[in-house]
Amino acid sequence: MPRSLVTGGAGFLGSHLCDSLIASGHSVICLDNLFTGNRQNISHLDGKRGFTFVHHDVVHPFDFDVDYIWNMACPAAPGHYRY
């Protein structure tokens, strides 16, 4: 079973990617700091075989043994950014 890490996995795009990967037989580690993501976007995956949620910010080191990394960790409308 391929292992995928989805950063930003609780966001709109990331949560749909998690759905697709689980349906395709991947084991998924969903990593999100929930700054713009929402836990409810992935709540239906809780308890599913091969799905793990990790509350973590990608700006801090992390170490997972995975085959694929899908980086969805970027706010689509970063209103909190200053120019």
Secondary structure as the mmCIF struct_conf table of DSSP 4:
data_model
#
loop_
_struct_conf.conf_type_id
_struct_conf.id
_struct_conf.beg_label_comp_id
_struct_conf.beg_label_asym_id
_struct_conf.beg_label_seq_id
_struct_conf.end_label_comp_id
_struct_conf.end_label_asym_id
_struct_conf.end_label_seq_id
STRN STRN1 ARG A 3 THR A 7
TURN_TY1_P TURN_TY1_P1 GLY A 8 ALA A 10
BEND BEND1 GLY A 11 GLY A 11
HELX_RH_AL_P HELX_RH_AL_P1 PHE A 12 ALA A 23
TURN_TY1_P TURN_TY1_P2 SER A 24 GLY A 25
STRN STRN2 SER A 27 ASP A 32
BEND BEND2 PHE A 35 THR A 36
HELX_RH_3T_P HELX_RH_3T_P1 ARG A 39 ASN A 41
TURN_TY1_P TURN_TY1_P3 ILE A 42 ILE A 42
HELX_RH_3T_P HELX_RH_3T_P2 SER A 43 LEU A 45
TURN_TY1_P TURN_TY1_P4 ASP A 46 GLY A 47
TURN_TY1_P TURN_TY1_P5 ARG A 49 GLY A 50
STRN STRN3 PHE A 51 HIS A 55
TURN_TY1_P TURN_TY1_P6 VAL A 58 VAL A 59
BEND BEND3 HIS A 60 HIS A 60
BEND BEND4 ASP A 67 ASP A 67
STRN STRN4 TYR A 68 ASN A 71
BEND BEND5 CYS A 74 CYS A 74
BEND BEND6 ALA A 76 ALA A 77
TURN_TY1_P TURN_TY1_P7 GLY A 79 HIS A 80
#
